[in-house]
Amino acid sequence: NMSNELKSKENTQVAEKPTAFSEYLMQNLIKVEDALPEGFNKSRFVQNSIALLNDNPQIAKYPKTQIVANLMKASYLGLDALSKECYLVPYGNQLTFQIDYRGNVKLAKKYSIRPIKDIYAKLVREGDTFEEYIENGEAVINFNPKPFNDGKIIGAFLFFTHYMQLTTPVLVLLFLLGERHEYRSGSSAE
């Protein structure tokens, strides 16, 4: 069928003509230059995108328009798929864009109103001790993981600290058994 032949022709152009693809991607980046993050390196992004396609031939099988659309999402956010900050994930006949934990950390640190110093994420497994409560208006987590525990994961939480912040956790997100609890600390030393 004609549609499959056109898709097949477009796919081989991506896989077999990286120079033409890199020029096409660069043209797309130039068109939206004002929307890209400050200091975004277009040439490096294009080189990393070509390397990503070379390392992942299954992605290069998708239509050029899908590949570029997903790479553009990464560029708007200043994320690099080659550094595994985000992924182009095949789902049937669609290529989708997903942000990795590293990408989320990068975005949180880059766009936080108050600069974030560190982000800590922990898994809670069966057999671990986990308590959460509020004390004097502050979120308190008592987490005591069982050493070398490979039990079933029953939840996860994270917290982050700000520079010049004396209280931690500043924000805790807790996902246990499909429920989401959010706590914010009431005081800070800014």
Disulfide bonds with the S-S distance in Angstrom:
none
